[in-house]
Amino acid sequence: MPFRYGIAEMKRMPHVFVVIEAEIDGMPSRGIAADHLAPKWFTKDPDRDLAGEIDDMFAVIRHAADAVTKLEGASVFAIWKQLSAAQGTWGSKVKFPPLLAHFAPR
């Protein structure tokens, strides 16, 4: 069943699943997250093609995954704050809208 949001109509979409393994307080931890990759949700740009928008979302996820492996902090929240800042800085450099650049750490 199609779903319309803004300038887009969704009939199907890709999904992404992310698994993270970390050591927290000396104990191994594992988390799994998933989300839809909905074109036009972050950019609202009628001139962009859908495949390009999905590629941009994957670029954001890849950057966040790479960046977080280099971070350390006293808490998960502290690491998240660092990651959010890193995503914002990187997103500005590659000229991604802030909403898109911060998609991965949210």
C-alpha positions as CSV (number, residue, x, y, z in Angstrom):
1,M,0.0,0.0,0.0
2,P,1.6,3.3,-1.0
3,F,2.4,5.9,1.6
4,R,2.7,9.5,0.7
5,Y,4.9,12.0,2.6
6,G,5.7,15.4,1.3
7,I,6.9,15.2,-2.3
8,A,7.5,11.4,-2.2
9,E,5.3,8.4,-2.5
10,M,6.7,5.2,-1.0
11,K,5.8,1.9,-2.5
12,R,9.0,0.1,-1.3
13,M,12.2,1.1,0.3
14,P,15.5,-0.4,1.5
15,H,16.2,-1.0,5.1
16,V,19.5,-0.9,7.0
17,F,20.5,-3.0,9.9
18,V,23.5,-2.1,12.1
19,V,25.1,-4.3,14.7
20,I,27.6,-2.8,17.2
21,E,29.7,-4.7,19.6
22,A,31.4,-2.7,22.4
23,E,33.0,-3.2,25.8
24,I,31.1,-1.3,28.5
25,D,32.4,-1.3,32.1
26,G,34.6,-4.2,31.1
27,M,31.7,-6.3,29.8
28,P,31.0,-7.1,26.1
29,S,27.8,-5.7,24.8
30,R,26.0,-6.0,21.6
31,G,23.3,-3.8,20.1
32,I,21.2,-4.0,16.9
33,A,19.4,-1.1,15.2
34,A,17.4,-0.9,12.0
35,D,15.8,1.9,10.0
36,H,14.1,2.7,6.8
37,L,16.1,4.5,4.1
38,A,13.3,6.8,2.9
39,P,14.3,9.1,0.0
40,K,13.3,12.7,0.3
41,W,12.7,12.4,4.0
42,F,15.9,14.3,4.9
43,T,16.5,16.5,1.9
44,K,13.1,17.5,0.5
45,D,14.9,18.1,-2.9
46,P,12.6,17.4,-5.8
47,D,15.5,17.4,-8.3
48,R,17.5,14.6,-6.7
49,D,17.1,11.0,-7.9
50,L,16.0,8.4,-5.4
51,A,19.2,6.2,-5.8
52,G,21.4,9.2,-5.1
53,E,19.5,10.0,-1.9
54,I,19.8,6.4,-0.7
55,D,23.6,6.5,-1.5
56,D,23.9,9.6,0.6
57,M,22.2,7.9,3.5
58,F,24.6,5.0,3.2
59,A,27.5,7.5,3.2
60,V,26.2,9.0,6.4
61,I,26.0,5.6,8.0
62,R,29.4,4.5,6.8
63,H,31.0,7.7,8.1
64,A,29.3,7.3,11.5
65,A,30.4,3.6,11.7
66,D,34.0,4.6,10.9
67,A,34.0,7.6,13.2
68,V,32.6,5.8,16.3
69,T,35.4,3.2,16.2
70,K,37.9,5.9,17.0
71,L,36.0,7.4,20.0
72,E,36.2,6.7,23.7
73,G,34.3,8.1,26.6
74,A,33.2,7.7,30.2
75,S,29.6,6.7,29.0
76,V,27.7,5.8,25.9
77,F,26.2,9.2,26.0
78,A,29.6,10.9,26.0
79,I,30.6,8.9,22.9
80,W,27.3,9.7,21.3
81,K,27.9,13.4,21.8
82,Q,31.3,13.1,20.2
83,L,29.9,11.2,17.3
84,S,27.1,13.7,16.8
85,A,29.7,16.5,16.7
86,A,31.8,14.6,14.2
87,Q,28.9,14.0,12.0
88,G,27.9,17.6,12.0
89,T,31.4,18.7,11.1
90,W,31.7,16.1,8.4
91,G,28.2,16.9,7.0
92,S,29.1,20.5,6.7
93,K,32.3,19.7,4.7
94,V,30.4,17.4,2.3
95,K,27.5,19.9,2.1
96,F,24.8,17.5,3.5
97,P,21.8,19.1,5.1
98,P,22.1,18.8,8.9
99,L,19.1,16.5,9.2
100,L,20.7,14.1,6.8
101,A,24.2,14.4,8.3
102,H,22.8,13.5,11.8
103,F,20.7,10.6,10.6
104,A,23.1,7.9,11.7
105,P,23.8,8.9,15.3
106,R,20.1,9.6,16.1
